[in-house]
């Protein structure tokens, strides 16, 4: 297995930094783009598919007023749409149901789709992941598989294995700092990953002992994150082994008492301070 020795360049604080929609999911896409630009981010992710039944998301059909507004904001603010989320590849995965969402994302310039794997049938999971990669490729997009402790694909090594098993050039493993470290990942694992496998990094932090039950893990992921560098996870070690060309963003949900712009500015400043 190939290894790399790339580390953050001296000017990392000036490198592009994105922000995930989950950081302020109640803010509609067009306004979120403007807030992200105003607080210093270079790119955004948008939630165009529900992460779980009842989860908030936004539809931006091709040609709709909402889609035109978002595109105008992206162009006007000089900010890019990096990725969209979030698809769960489970036992009843429906590939065709994702076509219109991917078409809409591609029209806005999205480059990647974030997914997780939650199917105990490994052969079927790999086949469906590969099929999704093929579909995304027709829209000029790639697919990143994120590990989550309460899902079938629970660890970073699990996600790498599925990505490698798919044999798709546009497939990648997404490193979310919370899920990565809470499920056994270490910075050296990113270094050891094959070249090009890790294309997307999401920064956040956490405090206290790792949750044990699935419900506890879900709760921490949705309500227990902190800005990068303000918790106890070794996020700085992850920043030192960023793969060349990997996109970096911040994902920390807002607390109800915070104003969205204040929250996003806080996330941006914390991430920049961590990068040095």
C-alpha positions as CSV (number, residue, x, y, z in Angstrom):
1,X,0.0,0.0,0.0
2,X,1.3,3.4,-0.9
3,X,2.0,6.0,1.7
4,X,2.4,9.7,1.5
5,X,4.3,12.3,3.5
6,X,2.4,15.5,2.5
7,X,1.7,17.9,5.3
8,X,-0.1,21.2,5.5
9,X,1.8,23.8,3.6
10,X,3.0,26.9,5.5
11,X,0.2,29.0,3.9
12,X,-2.6,26.5,4.9
13,X,-4.5,29.3,6.6
14,X,-5.1,30.8,3.2
15,X,-6.1,27.5,1.6
16,X,-9.8,27.1,0.5
17,X,-12.1,26.2,3.3
18,X,-15.7,25.0,2.9
19,X,-18.7,24.7,5.3
20,X,-21.3,21.9,5.3
21,X,-25.0,22.8,5.2
22,X,-25.6,20.8,8.4
23,X,-23.7,23.6,10.2
24,X,-26.9,25.7,9.8
25,X,-29.4,23.4,8.2
26,X,-32.4,25.6,8.9
27,X,-31.0,28.3,6.6
28,X,-32.2,28.0,3.1
29,X,-29.6,27.2,0.4
30,X,-29.4,30.7,-1.2
31,X,-29.1,32.5,2.1
32,X,-26.6,29.9,3.3
33,X,-24.4,30.6,0.3
34,X,-24.4,34.3,1.1
35,X,-23.7,33.7,4.8
36,X,-20.8,31.3,4.0
37,X,-19.2,33.9,1.7
38,X,-19.7,36.7,4.2
39,X,-17.9,34.7,6.9
40,X,-14.9,33.8,4.8
41,X,-15.6,30.4,3.3
42,X,-14.7,29.5,-0.2
43,X,-17.2,26.7,-0.8
44,X,-20.3,25.1,0.6
45,X,-22.0,21.8,0.8
46,X,-25.8,21.6,0.4
47,X,-28.3,19.1,1.9
48,X,-30.4,18.1,-1.1
49,X,-31.5,14.7,0.2
50,X,-32.8,13.7,3.6
51,X,-30.1,12.0,5.8
52,X,-32.9,10.0,7.6
53,X,-36.7,10.0,7.4
54,X,-38.0,13.4,8.5
55,X,-34.6,15.1,8.3
56,X,-34.5,18.6,6.8
57,X,-33.3,19.0,3.2
58,X,-34.0,21.3,0.2
59,X,-35.0,20.5,-3.3
60,X,-33.6,22.6,-6.1
61,X,-35.0,21.2,-9.3
62,X,-33.3,22.2,-12.5
63,X,-34.9,25.3,-13.9
64,X,-36.7,26.2,-10.7
65,X,-36.7,29.7,-9.2
66,X,-34.9,28.3,-6.1
67,X,-32.2,26.7,-8.2
68,X,-31.7,29.9,-10.3
69,X,-31.4,31.9,-7.0
70,X,-28.8,29.6,-5.6
71,X,-26.8,29.6,-8.9
72,X,-26.9,33.4,-8.9
73,X,-25.7,33.6,-5.4
74,X,-22.8,31.1,-6.0
75,X,-21.7,33.1,-9.1
76,X,-22.2,36.5,-7.5
77,X,-20.4,35.7,-4.2
78,X,-17.6,33.9,-6.0
79,X,-18.2,30.8,-4.0
80,X,-18.4,27.2,-5.2
81,X,-20.7,24.2,-4.4
82,X,-18.4,21.4,-3.5
83,X,-20.6,18.6,-2.4
84,X,-24.2,17.6,-1.8
85,X,-25.6,15.2,0.8
86,X,-26.8,12.9,2.2
87,X,-27.6,9.4,0.8
88,X,-27.9,6.2,2.9
89,X,-27.1,3.1,0.9
90,X,-29.2,0.5,2.7
91,X,-30.9,-2.8,1.8
92,X,-33.7,-1.0,-0.1
93,X,-31.5,1.5,-1.9
94,X,-33.2,3.0,-5.0
95,X,-30.7,4.3,-7.5
96,X,-33.2,5.7,-10.0
97,X,-34.8,7.9,-7.3
98,X,-31.5,9.9,-7.1
99,X,-31.3,10.9,-10.8
100,X,-33.2,14.2,-10.5
101,X,-31.3,15.2,-7.4
102,X,-27.9,14.5,-9.1
103,X,-29.1,16.4,-12.2
104,X,-29.9,19.4,-10.0
105,X,-26.6,19.2,-8.2
106,X,-24.6,19.0,-11.4
107,X,-26.4,22.0,-12.8
108,X,-25.2,24.0,-9.8
109,X,-21.6,22.8,-10.2
110,X,-21.4,20.2,-7.4
111,X,-18.4,17.9,-7.6
112,X,-19.1,15.2,-5.0
113,X,-21.9,13.4,-3.3
114,X,-21.6,12.2,0.3
115,X,-23.1,8.9,1.3
116,X,-22.9,6.3,4.1
117,X,-23.3,2.5,3.9
118,X,-25.9,0.7,6.0
119,X,-26.5,-2.7,4.3
120,X,-25.3,-5.9,6.0
121,X,-25.1,-7.6,2.7
122,X,-21.6,-6.6,1.7
123,X,-21.8,-7.7,-1.9
124,X,-25.0,-5.8,-2.5
125,X,-23.6,-2.8,-0.7
126,X,-20.5,-2.7,-2.9
127,X,-22.6,-3.2,-6.0
128,X,-24.9,-0.4,-5.1
129,X,-22.1,1.9,-4.2
130,X,-20.4,1.2,-7.6
131,X,-23.7,1.7,-9.4
132,X,-24.1,5.1,-7.7
133,X,-20.5,6.0,-8.6
134,X,-21.4,5.2,-12.3
135,X,-24.5,7.3,-12.2
136,X,-22.7,10.2,-10.5
137,X,-20.0,10.0,-13.2
138,X,-22.6,10.7,-15.9
139,X,-23.1,14.1,-14.1
140,X,-19.4,14.8,-13.7
141,X,-19.5,14.0,-10.0
142,X,-17.8,11.6,-7.6
143,X,-19.0,9.8,-4.5
144,X,-17.5,9.9,-1.0
145,X,-18.4,7.2,1.5
146,X,-18.5,8.3,5.1
147,X,-18.1,5.9,8.0
148,X,-20.5,6.2,11.0
149,X,-20.3,4.2,14.2
150,X,-23.9,3.2,14.2
151,X,-24.0,2.1,10.5
152,X,-22.8,-1.0,8.8
153,X,-19.8,0.9,7.5
154,X,-18.6,2.0,10.9
155,X,-14.9,2.7,10.6
156,X,-12.6,4.4,8.2
157,X,-11.1,1.1,7.3
158,X,-14.6,-0.2,6.5
159,X,-15.2,2.7,4.1
160,X,-11.8,2.3,2.5
161,X,-12.5,-1.4,1.9
162,X,-15.9,-0.6,0.2
163,X,-14.3,2.1,-1.9
164,X,-11.5,-0.2,-3.1
165,X,-14.0,-3.0,-3.7
166,X,-16.0,-0.8,-6.0
167,X,-13.1,-0.3,-8.3
168,X,-14.4,3.1,-9.4
169,X,-12.1,6.0,-10.2
170,X,-14.6,8.6,-8.9
171,X,-15.0,6.9,-5.5
172,X,-13.5,8.2,-2.3
173,X,-13.6,7.8,1.5
174,X,-14.8,10.8,3.4
175,X,-13.0,11.6,6.6
176,X,-15.3,13.3,9.1
177,X,-13.2,14.1,12.2
178,X,-15.8,12.9,14.7
179,X,-16.7,9.6,13.0
180,X,-13.0,9.0,12.1
181,X,-11.5,9.4,15.6
182,X,-14.5,8.0,17.5
183,X,-14.4,4.8,15.5
184,X,-10.7,4.0,15.8
185,X,-9.1,6.1,13.2
186,X,-5.7,7.7,13.6
187,X,-3.9,10.3,11.5
188,X,-1.5,7.6,10.3
189,X,-4.4,5.8,8.6
190,X,-4.9,8.8,6.3
191,X,-1.2,8.7,5.4
192,X,-1.4,5.0,4.7
193,X,-4.5,5.2,2.5
194,X,-3.9,4.7,-1.3
195,X,-3.3,7.9,-3.3
196,X,-6.5,9.6,-4.2
197,X,-8.8,7.6,-1.9
198,X,-9.3,10.5,0.6
199,X,-10.7,13.5,-1.3
200,X,-12.9,15.2,1.3
201,X,-12.2,16.1,5.0
202,X,-14.8,17.5,7.4
203,X,-13.6,19.2,10.5
204,X,-15.2,19.3,13.9
205,X,-14.3,18.4,17.5
206,X,-15.8,16.6,20.5
207,X,-15.3,16.4,24.3
208,X,-15.5,13.7,26.8
209,X,-15.5,9.9,26.5
210,X,-16.6,8.3,23.3
211,X,-20.3,7.3,23.2
212,X,-21.0,3.6,23.4
213,X,-24.6,2.9,22.3
214,X,-25.9,3.7,18.8
215,X,-28.3,6.3,20.3
216,X,-25.5,8.0,22.1
217,X,-23.4,8.1,18.9
218,X,-26.3,9.6,16.9
219,X,-26.8,12.2,19.6
220,X,-23.2,13.2,19.7
221,X,-23.0,13.5,15.9
222,X,-26.1,15.7,15.7
223,X,-25.8,17.8,18.9
224,X,-22.4,17.2,20.5
225,X,-19.9,18.7,18.0
226,X,-17.6,21.6,18.7
227,X,-15.6,23.9,16.4
228,X,-12.3,22.3,15.4
229,X,-9.6,22.7,17.9
230,X,-12.0,23.5,20.8
231,X,-12.5,19.9,21.9
232,X,-10.4,16.9,22.8
233,X,-10.1,15.1,19.5
234,X,-6.6,15.1,17.9
235,X,-7.9,17.2,15.0
236,X,-4.6,19.0,14.6
237,X,-2.9,15.6,13.8
238,X,-5.4,15.1,11.0
239,X,-4.6,18.6,9.7
240,X,-0.9,17.6,9.5
241,X,-1.6,14.7,7.1
242,X,-4.1,16.2,4.7
243,X,-3.8,14.5,1.3
244,X,-2.7,16.7,-1.5
245,X,-5.7,18.2,-3.2
246,X,-8.2,17.1,-0.6
247,X,-11.1,19.5,0.0
248,X,-11.5,20.6,3.6
249,X,-14.7,21.9,5.2
250,X,-16.3,22.4,8.6
251,X,-19.4,20.6,9.9
252,X,-20.7,21.6,13.3
253,X,-24.4,22.1,13.8
254,X,-25.6,25.4,15.2
255,X,-27.0,25.7,18.8
256,X,-30.5,27.2,18.9
257,X,-29.3,30.3,20.8
258,X,-26.8,31.3,18.1
259,X,-27.3,33.5,15.1
260,X,-26.3,31.7,11.9
261,X,-23.8,34.3,10.7
262,X,-22.1,34.4,14.2
263,X,-21.9,30.6,14.2
264,X,-20.4,30.3,10.8
265,X,-17.8,33.0,11.5
266,X,-16.9,31.2,14.7
267,X,-16.4,27.9,12.7
268,X,-14.3,29.7,10.1
269,X,-12.1,31.4,12.6
270,X,-11.6,28.2,14.7
271,X,-10.6,26.2,11.6
272,X,-8.2,28.9,10.4
273,X,-6.6,29.1,13.9
274,X,-6.1,25.3,13.9
275,X,-4.4,25.4,10.5
276,X,-2.0,28.0,11.8
